[in-house]
């Protein structure tokens, strides 16, 4: 796993081969952040971010590296959570708050708002299609904020009332919501 840009640019972290997570490919991640530059000036705005199904923490460390003032990373798997903590300790940042827990429970109980929310659930996750509704029902997105959901080709969110656009990079689909 490598950091593409920002203060930790080119840093690499070895993800254990035993991990079940499917990290967002460097190609898809780089293109995603190129698109996000049209929505945020991370260094200037210092958005507050939420990374759901954080997996290896690849998106979380990229967000911290690019200037987010705080990133909350929610991951259920114990080993993945420990790895995220290790990465954040290694770069000596306090701007990432890893939380070990179920994303659906977190979303239902969270009373905070975020400028940017990213979710990368397993593509076959039961309930994946409900994530946009849950984010907006529980008002997790701050005014003017952006929610990006990574998913496979089986899902189509283009009819969702908050849908803005979709980007496709190989088998990776990103749906954007405002």
C-alpha positions in Angstrom: 0.0 0.0 0.0 1.4 3.4 -0.9 0.5 7.0 -0.3 0.0 8.8 -3.5 0.3 12.5 -2.5 0.7 14.9 0.4 3.0 14.9 3.3 3.4 11.1 3.3 3.8 10.9 -0.5 5.6 7.7 -1.6 5.5 6.1 1.8 4.8 2.4 1.6 3.2 0.1 4.1 3.3 -3.7 3.8 -0.1 -5.1 4.1 -0.1 -8.7 5.5 -0.9 -11.3 2.9 -3.4 -12.9 5.3 -5.8 -9.8 5.1 -9.2 -10.4 3.6 -9.6 -6.7 2.6 -9.7 -5.8 -1.0 -7.8 -2.4 -1.0 -8.8 0.2 -3.5 -6.2 -0.1 -6.3 -3.6 2.6 -6.7 -5.0 3.3 -10.2 -8.6 3.8 -8.8 -7.4 5.7 -5.7 -5.3 8.1 -7.8 -8.2 8.8 -10.2 -10.6 9.2 -7.3 -8.4 11.8 -5.6 -7.9 13.6 -9.0 -11.7 13.9 -9.1 -12.0 14.9 -5.5 -9.6 17.9 -6.2 -12.6 19.4 -8.1 -14.7 19.1 -4.9 -12.1 20.0 -2.2 -8.9 21.8 -1.7 -7.8 19.5 1.1 -4.9 21.7 2.3 -6.9 24.9 2.3 -10.3 23.6 3.6 -8.9 20.9 5.9 -12.1 18.9 5.7 -13.2 16.5 8.4 -13.6 12.9 6.9 -15.1 9.6 7.7 -13.8 6.4 6.2 -16.3 3.5 6.5 -15.1 -0.1 6.0 -11.6 1.3 6.3 -9.9 -2.0 5.6 -6.2 -1.4 5.4 -6.6 2.3 6.0 -5.3 3.2 2.6 -7.9 5.9 2.1 -7.6 7.2 5.6 -3.8 7.7 5.4 -4.2 9.3 2.0 -6.8 11.8 3.5 -4.5 12.6 6.4 -1.5 13.0 4.1 -3.5 15.4 1.9 -4.5 17.7 4.8 -7.7 16.5 6.4 -7.8 17.9 9.9 -9.4 14.7 11.2 -10.2 11.3 9.8 -12.4 8.8 11.6 -11.8 5.3 10.3 -14.3 2.6 11.1 -13.3 -1.0 10.7 -14.8 -4.1 12.2 -12.0 -6.6 11.6 -9.6 -6.7 14.6 -6.4 -7.3 12.5 -7.3 -4.6 10.0 -8.1 -2.2 12.8 -4.7 -3.0 14.5 -2.9 -2.4 11.1 -4.6 1.0 10.7 -3.5 2.0 14.3 0.1 0.8 13.4 0.2 2.9 10.2 -1.0 6.0 12.0 1.5 5.4 14.8 4.3 4.9 12.3 3.6 8.3 10.7 3.1 9.8 14.1 -0.3 11.5 13.4 -3.0 12.2 15.8 -5.4 13.3 13.0 -6.8 9.9 12.5 -9.2 8.3 15.0 -9.5 4.5 14.3 -12.7 3.0 15.6 -13.2 -0.8 15.9 -16.8 -1.5 15.2 -19.7 -2.3 12.9 -20.3 0.4 10.3 -24.1 0.1 10.4 -24.2 0.5 14.2 -21.7 3.4 14.0 -23.8 5.2 11.4 -27.0 4.8 13.4 -25.5 6.1 16.6 -23.2 8.8 15.3 -24.2 12.4 16.1 -21.4 14.1 14.2 -21.1 15.5 10.7 -18.4 15.2 8.2 -17.3 17.2 5.1 -16.3 14.0 3.3 -17.5 10.4 3.8 -16.0 7.5 1.9 -17.3 3.9 2.1 -15.7 0.9 0.6 -17.8 -2.1 1.8 -17.4 -5.6 0.5 -19.1 -5.6 -2.9 -21.4 -8.5 -1.9 -22.3 -7.0 1.5 -26.0 -7.4 2.4 -27.3 -3.9 3.0 -24.7 -2.1 0.7 -27.5 -0.5 -1.3 -28.9 1.1 1.9 -25.8 3.0 2.7 -26.6 6.2 0.9 -30.0 6.4 2.6 -28.5 5.7 6.0 -25.9 8.5 5.6 -28.6 11.0 4.7 -31.2 9.8 7.2 -28.7 10.1 10.0 -27.4 13.5 8.7 -23.8 12.5 8.8 -22.9 14.7 5.8 -22.2 18.3 6.6 -23.8 21.0 4.4 -21.9 21.1 1.1 -20.2 17.8 1.9 -19.6 14.8 -0.3 -20.2 11.1 0.1 -18.4 8.6 -2.1 -19.4 5.0 -2.2 -17.2 2.4 -3.8 -19.0 -0.6 -5.2 -19.1 -3.1 -8.0 -21.0 -3.1 -11.3 -24.1 -4.8 -9.8 -25.2 -1.6 -8.0 -26.7 1.5 -9.7 -27.4 4.5 -7.6 -28.2 7.0 -10.5 -31.8 7.3 -9.4 -30.9 8.2 -5.8 -32.1 11.7 -4.9 -28.6 12.7 -3.7 -26.7 11.1 -6.6 -24.3 13.5 -8.4 -22.1 11.3 -10.6 -20.4 8.0 -11.1 -16.8 7.2 -12.1 -15.7 3.8 -13.2 -12.1 2.6 -13.2 -11.9 -1.0 -14.3 -14.1 -3.0 -12.0 -14.2 -0.2 -9.4 -17.3 2.1 -9.4 -17.4 5.2 -7.4 -20.9 6.8 -6.8 -20.9 10.4 -5.6 -23.6 11.9 -3.5 -24.3 15.4 -2.1 
